[in-house]
Amino acid sequence: MRKLLIVIPLLIVVLIAIDRAGVLLAEREIGARVQSAYDLPTRPDVSVHGFPFLTQVASGNYQEIDISINAAKADGVQVRDIHARFTGVHAPLSLLFGQNSADVTATNATGTALIPYSQVERRLPGGITLSGDGSSLRVTGKTPLGTIAGIARLGVTKSGISVSPEHITVDGVSAGALASRFTSVIRVGELPLHLSVTAVHPGRDGLVIAVAGHNVAFAHG
């Protein structure tokens, strides 16, 4: 009986250790696949959630996986701080050992990312600076036309993210006729991890975008 009381706790510890080791293997393999698929300079951070992990491995179905990418490009646009959460994830058992070329798929994905203001400013007339002003995007700057000030509206279209001035002044005088010169569409297309932009608002360092996906193969074999 004493031996049994000693063996059972040890067995539990061993099983937990094996379970956690499996998590680390899965996170490394998924990270390597994502890095290769999207030609990233570094392996993204991957967190596999749910306990016990081994039962998820056995079924090939995972509760939740989080992936964070520091920086990537979408249609030539630099995108930073991509954080995505995938649910309803399916991956084969052999994924852990890098022996299966099948994709890792997810039923749903949600997340956020950041497009630095510099990526938008280079698409506008020289001298223009963008900044977040609560829920509005403020446009300011000194250009050959004069001192520009105004507010722009953000939107999501099939082509990407639209930036449309709502009110523009030049040297304090309303200049609605110049609005088209400060209108731009940032074509981001499909982001890494097969995510698409669903919403956008101005942040401190850039445009904060909400992203989502449905029935996506986010880590290629």
DRENGUDO-79930 format. One record per atom (N, C-alpha, C): residue in one letter; x, y, z. Coordinates in steps of 0.2 Angstrom, whole numbers, plus 5000, padded with zeros to 4 digits. Layout:
<recs>
AXYZ/...
</recs>
This chain:
<recs>
M500449945000/M500050005000/M500450065000/R501050065004/R501450125004/R501750134998/K502050084994/K502350084988/K501850114983/L501150094983/L500650124979/L500550194980/L500650214986/L500550294988/L501150334985/I501650294984/I502250334982/I502250334974/V502050274971/V502050264964/V501550314960/I500950314963/I500450354960/I500650434959/P500850464965/P501050534964/P501650544959/L502050494959/L502650494954/L502350494947/L501950444946/L501650434939/L501250494937/I500950524941/I500550594940/I501050644937/V501650654941/V502150694939/V502450684932/V502550624931/V502850604925/V502350614919/L501750604920/L501150614915/L501150684913/I501150724919/I501150804918/I501750824914/A502350794916/A502950814912/A502850804905/I502650744903/I502550724896/I502050764893/D501550784896/D501050824893/D501250894891/R501650924896/R501950984895/R502450984889/A502850934889/A503350924884/A503050924877/G502450884877/G502050884871/G501850954868/V501650994873/V501451064871/V502051104868/L502651094871/L503151134868/L503351104861/L503351044860/L503451014854/L502951044848/A502251044850/A501751064846/A501851144844/E502051184850/E502151254849/E502751264844/R503251224845/R503851234841/R503651224833/E503351164832/E503251144825/E502751184822/I502251214825/I501751254822/I502051324821/G502451344825/G502851414824/G503351404818/A503651344817/A504151334812/A503751334805/R503151304805/R502751304799/R502551374797/V502251414802/V502051484801/V502651524798/Q503251514801/Q503751554799/Q503951544792/S503951474790/S504151454783/S503651474778/A502951464780/A502451484775/A502351554774/Y502551604778/Y502551674777/Y503151704777/D503751674776/D504351694775/D504551744781/L504451734787/L504551774793/L505251774795/P505551824797/P506251824799/P506351784806/T505851784810/T505951744816/T505351704817/R505451654821/R504851604823/R504351644827/P503751644825/P503251674830/P503151644836/D502851674841/D502651644847/D502051614847/V502051544849/V501451504849/V501251484856/S500651484858/S500351454864/S499751414863/V499851344865/V499351304864/V498951294871/H498351304871/H497951304877/H497551244878/G497351234884/G496951174886/G497351114890/F497051084895/F497351034899/F496850984900/P497050914899/P497750894897/P497850904890/F498450904888/F498650914881/F498650854877/L498850794880/L498850734876/L498250714874/T497650724877/T497050704874/T496850744868/Q497050804868/Q496950844862/Q497350814856/V497950794857/V498450764852/V498150704850/A497850664854/A497550594852/A496950604847/S496550654849/S495950674844/S496150714838/G496750744838/G496950794833/G496550854833/N496150864839/N495750934839/N496050974845/Y496151034844/Y496451074849/Y495951134851/Q495851144858/Q495451194860/Q495551264857/E496151284858/E496351354857/E497051364856/I497251404851/I497951414849/I498051484848/D498551524851/D498651594850/D499351594847/I499351644842/I499951654838/I500151734838/S500751754839/S500951824839/S501551824834/I501451874829/I501951884825/I502251964825/N502851974826/N503152044827/N502952084821/A503152064816/A503052104810/A503052054803/A502652084799/A502552044792/A502352094787/K502352074781/K502152114775/K501452084772/A501052134770/A500452114766/A500352154761/D500452134754/D500452174749/D500852234749/G501452224752/G501952274753/G501852324758/V501352314762/V501252354768/V501552324774/Q501952354778/Q502152334784/Q501652324790/V501552264793/V501052264798/V501452234804/R501252264810/R501652244816/R501152214821/D501452184826/D501052164832/D500452124830/I500452074826/I499952034824/I499751974830/H499251984833/H499051934838/H498351904836/A498351834835/A497751794833/A497651744838/R497051724838/R496751674842/R496351624838/F496551564838/F496251514833/F495851464838/T495251444836/T494851394839/T494551344834/G494451284837/G494251234833/G494751214828/V495351204831/V495951184828/V496051114827/H496251094821/H496351024819/H497051014816/A497450964819/A498150954817/A498250874818/P498550844814/P498750774814/P499250754820/L499250694823/L499650674828/L500350684826/S500550664820/S501250664817/S501450734816/L501050794817/L501250854817/L501850874822/L501750834828/L502250844834/L502950834832/F503050784827/F503650764825/F503850784818/G503550834815/G503650864809/G503650814803/Q503250764804/Q503250704799/Q502550704794/N502250764795/N501550764791/N501550834787/S501450834781/S501350894777/S500750924777/A500250894780/A499550924781/A499550994784/D499051034782/D498951104785/D498651094792/V498851144796/V498451154803/V497851194801/T497251174803/T496651214801/T496351234807/A495951294806/A495451314812/A494851334809/T494351324813/T493651344812/T493551424812/N493851454817/N493751524818/N494451554820/A494551614818/A495151654821/A494951724822/T495151754827/T495051824828/T495751854831/G495751924830/G496451954832/G496452024831/T497052054832/T497152124831/T497852134827/A498052184824/A498652204822/A498752274821/L499352304819/L499452374819/L499852394812/I499552444809/I499852464803/I500152534805/P500852544805/P501052604808/P500852664803/Y500852724806/Y500552784802/Y501052794796/S501652784797/S502152794792/S501952754785/Q501652704786/Q501452664780/Q500852694776/V500452734780/V499952774777/V500252844774/E500652874778/E500852944776/E501252944770/R501652884768/R501952884762/R501552874756/R500852864757/R500452864752/R500052934751/L500252984755/L499953044755/L500453104753/P500253164751/P500653214749/P501253224755/G501853234752/G502353244757/G502253304762/G502553284768/G502453334774/G501853324778/I501453274776/I500853254780/I500953204786/T500653224792/T500753184798/T500053164800/L500053094802/L499453074805/L499453054812/S498953064816/S498953044823/S498253024825/G498252984830/G497552964833/G497253024838/D496653044837/D496353094841/D495653064844/G495753014849/G495152984851/G494852934846/S494252944843/S494052894838/S494152924831/S494452984831/S494653014824/S495353014822/L495453014816/L496153014813/L496353094811/R496853124814/R496953194813/R497553194808/V497453244803/V497853254798/V498153324798/T498853324799/T499153394800/T499853394795/G500053454794/G500753454791/G500853514787/K501453534785/K501553584781/K501753564774/T501453584769/T501553564762/T501653624757/P501853614751/P501853664746/P501253704746/L500653674747/L500053704747/L499853754753/G500253744758/G500153774764/G500053734770/T499853764776/T499853724782/T499153684782/I499153614782/I498653574782/I498353554789/A497753554790/A497453524796/A496753494794/G496553444798/G495953414796/G495853344800/I495253314798/I495053254801/I494853204796/A495053144796/A494953094791/A494553034794/R494153004790/R493752944791/R494052884789/L494052834793/L494352764791/L493752714790/G493952674785/G493452624783/G493752564780/V493352504780/V493652444777/V493252424771/T493652414766/T493252404759/T493552334757/K493352314751/K493552254748/K494352264746/S494452324744/S495152344742/S495652344748/G495452364754/G495852374759/G495552424764/I496052464767/I495852514772/I495752584769/S495252614769/S495152684766/S495252734771/V495552794769/V495652854773/V495352904769/S494852934771/S494452984768/S494353054772/P494653104770/P494553164774/P493853194775/E493653204781/E492953234782/E493053314782/H493553334784/H493653414784/H494353434783/I494553474778/I495253494777/I495253564777/T495753594780/T495853664779/T496553674777/V496653734773/V497353754771/V497453824773/D497953834778/D498053894781/D497453924784/G497053874787/G496453894791/G495853904787/V495853894780/V495353904776/V495053834773/S494453824773/S494153764771/S494353754764/A494553684763/A494753674756/A494553604754/G493853594754/G493553534752/G493753504745/A493953554741/A494153534734/A494753494734/L495153494739/L495753464739/L495753394743/A495153374745/A495053314749/A495353254745/S495253254738/S495453194735/S496153184735/R496553234736/R497253224736/R497453194743/F497053194748/F497253164754/F496853104756/T496553074750/T496153014751/T496652954748/S496552904752/S497052844750/S496752774752/V496952724749/V496752654751/V497352614752/I497452594758/I497952544760/I497752474758/R498052454753/R497852384750/R498252334754/V497952304759/V498252254763/V498052174761/G497552174757/G497352104755/G497252054761/E497551994760/E497551944765/E498151944769/L498051954775/L498651954780/L498951884781/P499551884784/P499751814786/P499251784791/L499251714791/L498851674794/L498151674791/H498051694785/H497451694781/H496951734785/L497151794788/L496651834791/L496451894787/S495851924788/S495651974784/S495452034789/V495452094786/V495352154791/V494552164791/T494352164797/T493552174798/T493452244801/A493852274804/A493752344807/A494352384808/V494352444809/V494952484810/V494852554814/H495252574818/H495252634822/H495952664823/P495952724824/P496652754825/P496852744832/G497552724833/G497852714839/G498452764840/R498752754845/R499352804847/R499952794841/D500052734839/D500652724835/D500452704828/G499752694826/G499552674820/G498852654819/L498652634814/L497952604813/L497952534816/V497452534821/V497352464824/V496852434821/I496952374818/I496452334814/I496252274818/A495552264817/A495352194820/A495352144814/V495552084815/V495552034810/V495251974811/A495051934806/A494651874808/A494751824802/G494551764803/G494551714798/G494151654799/H493851624794/H493451564795/H493651504791/N493651454794/N493951394790/N494551404787/V495051424791/V495751434788/V496251384789/A496651374784/A497251334785/A497851384786/F498051394793/F498451444795/F499151424795/A499351364796/A500051344796/A500151284791/H500451304786/H500551254780/H501151204782/G501051144779/G501451084780/G502051094775/
</recs>
